[in-house]
């Protein structure tokens, strides 16, 4: 929880100062570029981060140091490809004579992407070895770097969307170096080192279904930003992003708890303990839903003073959107325990089913509502898309749980070699 608060707090603080200090159009361009960055980072999540948390504890629990080295190599290859594609997107925008600020922000996000994803990778490694305190130190270094950088850029009058994105990348690589050494990743020599190509094949076997799923999920959750920018203007996209900042804080907390639960459910799967997975799924979803509901109520009570404190009244006429967006983490929390149970049991296809159903409907609702009611319609479609996705995930979980099939224990893909670096 503390780790997630520190890491997400840095991102939210950066969004806050940009939303408060930049002009509406400039922050809107940043919001669109950031949405594009999130889309590309989603592939890294399902091809590297998610398989590492599921496969690592189940198959490589006694040689995680070697496994992390292999995953770092997979990460390097993947982020090089993703950054190259993002640069091509920026070049395509320039060829279409799109807004210059949007082109610059997209190119800057391509430069920052590899280093931000390295920071995320290191924190996930800490979770896999059950060392959240090391992740806390990593995130604290990231937070300090971002805040200090923002202060220096502001003092020099250089703070804008491009420099902010480059700062995120610099802070990411600076914060990741020391934890990598403590995890035993640097200068590691082992006769039984894991082959990174084999690890890449395992990652792909697990994540290939989720690549389509993450694309659909991005459509369901980020299409509103693009539609607002295209149908209303870049300023509207900035408002939509800025007023989601309070609810994003709770979404990050919900996600943090999910990251901690995923390796434990994966271990239960490896031991064939299906009853424990079902029990943990229900408890996780119930607890997260209750917490998110309480947070949404607080947002409803303090929406106006919160907007004034965060943005100085810049978005006072739209402050009612803050508690509306607070309903999104309620849906996310409700679905998360069930989604993690399905993923830990190597059933990622259920996520794909959920997104195949919810993404087209969410996109249709967003298009119709944004055309009909403008910014208000875009905001409502964000909430409806999240609710629809959570209901489909719950239905998928019930189908899987009611089947009553035992979970087979997967055979280890590497020989059991003691790894003292993870003790």
PyMOL commands that set and color helices and strands:
alter all, ss='L'
color gray80, all
select helices_A, chain A and resi 2-21+24-59+64-95+100-128+132-155+161-182+196-231+234-242+245-270+274-301+303-311+316-318+320-325+328-344+349-373+375-403+420-422
alter helices_A, ss='H'
color red, helices_A
deselect
rebuild
show_as cartoon
